[in-house]
Amino acid sequence: MKNSLTAVIYLEPDQVSLRIIELPKGRVINDVRSGVLALGDGKIANYAQNMGTIVNNLEGFKQQLKDYQVTDVHFYGAIEDLAPIDARYVADQLEVRTGLKIQWLNNNQLMAKTMGCVVTHLAEFKSLSKHCLYLLTLGLGSMTLAFFHHGNFEKQWEIDLGGVKISRLVQRLRQTTTNPQEIIQDYISSKLEYIAPELKRKKRTVLLIQNAPALSNYYIKQGEHLAKAPLEPLKQAKREIGPEIYSQHPWAKSVTSEQERRLLMPNYMVIARTAYLVHPLNIYVTDISMMDGLVNGFVDSQAQSQINTMIRTSADDIAQRYGVDAGHKDFVTKFACQLFDQLRPLHRLDNHARLLLEIASKVDDIGNFINQESHYRHSAYILESNPLIGLSDKDNQIIAEVARYHSAETPSSTQEHYRHMDDDIQLVVAKLAAILRLVDALDDSRQQKISAIKLKLTNDNLLKIKATANDDLVLEKWSFSKKSQLFNDVFGVKPVLIERGGH
């Protein structure tokens, strides 16, 4: 493969950066970061107010792209807490002023890309995660804790403990109390305690800290990406912590901007409390960043496959958490994917849509945990409140809506919820729901009577589904006759269920 240059620009609330890499190996040609952008007083993402500074930096980046003759440019932005309509306004202004079109990424997408980079490019990761490893990623609006067991990703929690939010609480408390630390410690504990029962405290647990520049700049040697951090300072976190943190801990002295200084103590306390809960044998810090995760997608051909594995694992985890029938889940997932593959000329959807159908098949019944009656609605709002790692907001919405319409309700112009969906996802939801509803009917008894199916599209617009079964399909046929109407409406093809030996 001929060497070529690719550029990645990444906009986040506190800075904008550019990295030019040489493909296929990913050698860094140039790496530039802006100064600190001012965070908002309300919303953390302050892009509109920082527009002039951002544009000036982007114009400087464009000159470097011209100097290096780079034409393959990818512009990403962390959407953080920006409202969708405001994100569209900012994107439009950026494109008008710079000609660059931004792709917004949510925290779940950024985390999946970055975790994938940590797993594949941190040489020591395999040995560190041999038993139990927690990856703690600090953020402005939230923190993320991911669990790896025997080297494999198992689950993650996004917790409302971002440095900015805690810092603002500290500032408010200082106006009413002389020592806010005890209150802050209780606040952090209250946010973390709800996941405490799920955390595994084993003798060989490792805590790996990410996105903590004060720690990584101090402990990590040049040319390396990992360093061991001492446990002892974290044991002091229950004591009074204030401005003296800068004299007590040498790594804190490298922080220069006032904005970064305000985040130092909250982040330190979050790390300390997390360490107390997981009880690690050792703590390490890595400097692998969100930008590294973005770049990794262009360097590692397996990066997206790894993210897809994380998505599937997260779906299986939420299905288990809400008590989904594993046999039914596996049945529906298997045959939904089979129908999707064999009906490609009919639905004309891509492989990403196949992944969304697969995930929806795993989680469509989680609403039964609340109530079997209208369980599909319960499934939808559970999924809306628990977006899956690695997926965009649009993808998560599609999965939730497919779960909503996989059973009884029908996506149509008369259905108010469906009518208010964005136009670009309505048809996708309808097609995937039609396939899933058809397969769900094939196991209406939840006994997995069918072991194999064969499909045949006829010239008279029939889809013959020949099922090999170990028992009678009276209930399945009755359910199929009801649930197949959506498939007929969406694709103009009438499904017919035929038992082995039938005609």
Secondary structure, DSSP 8 states (H G I E B T S, - for coil): ---EEEEEEEEETTEEEEEEEEETTTEEEEEEE-------SSSS--TTTTHHHHHHHHHHHHHHHHHHT--EEEEEEE-TT--HHHHHHHHHHHHHHHS--EEEE-HHHHHHHHHHHHHHH-TTHHHHTSSEEEEEE--SS-EEEEEEETTEEEEEEEES--HHHHHHHHHHHHTT-S--HHHHHHHHHHHHGGGGGG----TTEEEEEES-HHHHHHHS-TT-SEEEE-SGGGGGGGS--STTHHHH-GGGGG--SHHHHHHHHHHHHHHHHHHHHH--SEEEEE---HHHHHHHHHH-TTHHHHHHHHHHHHHHHHHHHTT--HHHHHHHHHHHHHHHHHTHHHH---HHHHHHHHHHHHHTTGGGGT-STTHHHHHHHHHHHS--TT--HHHHHHHHHHHHTSSS---STT-HHHHTS-HHHHHHHHHHHHHHHHHHHTTTTSS--EEEEEEEE-TTSEEEEEEEESS--HHHHHHHHHHTHHHHHHHS-EEEEEETT--
